[in-house]
Amino acid sequence: GCLGRMLGLAVQALGVHTDSSIFAIVGAGAMMSGSGRITLFMTVVMVEITNDLMLAPPIACATLTAVFVGNLFNHGYYHEVIHAQHM
């Protein structure tokens, strides 16, 4: 969320007229879906929170990208918890 907000403010500083809170929402969704590898769920939750269907494509792209990048480095958070509890 914070990095998305900072990116939104940077884009505004470049002269593009946009709402920086949209960047914060997309960034928060990407962060949560990337750590837990829960793509579709996070997309639906973020769209329901904002009640704006027009945000579905950017949130979906951000969550998919976050999951793919996260998979390059390690398993998801919940997968690691299962291993830690020896289940």
ABEGO torsion letter per residue (X at the ends): XAAAAAAAAAAAAAGBBBBAAAAAAAAAAAAAAAAAGBAAAAAAAAAAAAGBAAAAAAAAAAAAAAAAAAAAABBBAAAAAAAAAGX
